[in-house]
Amino acid sequence: MTSRIQGDRFVRQWFLIVAGLMLLSARPLSAASVTASMDVRATVIGNCRVSVTDLSFGDYDPLGFHSQASLDASATLNLVCTKDLAVVVSLDQGRHSTSARSVRQLELGTYRLDYQLYRDSARQAIWADGEFGERVAGTGLISSAVEVTVFGRIPGGQVVPAGAYTDVVTAKVDF
């Protein structure tokens, strides 16, 4: 009987070893799998923000210094745009100009005081709209403002009554 018990033990041990090996080599219950790809997209839009400081010429003396000399002043246009966006900054003719690309005019009632806006400090390139606007290349503008100077000039020798003359010019950014 001892040999039979030893034989049963041997069979049971052998059975457990074979069963363990079968469990280790068994495949998972899912016999197949499938995959699918998903496209992911985003569109970055071109955009700009613009602000300007007022252009204040100060005092114009038609009988004194400005009887012969021009009065110059400047303003700053701050521009923040999407990175690498090329833009054109235009300034319209103001509220009192008679036609496009003509002299701009400050107004006091029915009286006018001529002035002009320029893109350069030498005051040679008149700042206008469309193709005559200032081209600004985008060079990573997204993180900091680009300052563009607007140069103004009131020609000397104008005979006008005393008072506060005004105009409103609109800046436009095309991108």
Salt bridges, closest charged atoms under 4 A:
ASP39 OD2 - ARG41 NH2 3.38
ASP72 OD1 - ARG123 NE 3.57
ASP72 OD1 - ARG153 NE 2.70
GLU107 OE1 - HIS96 NE2 3.47
GLU107 OE2 - ARG112 NH1 3.12
ASP167 OD1 - HIS96 NE2 3.71
ASP174 OD2 - LYS172 NZ 3.84
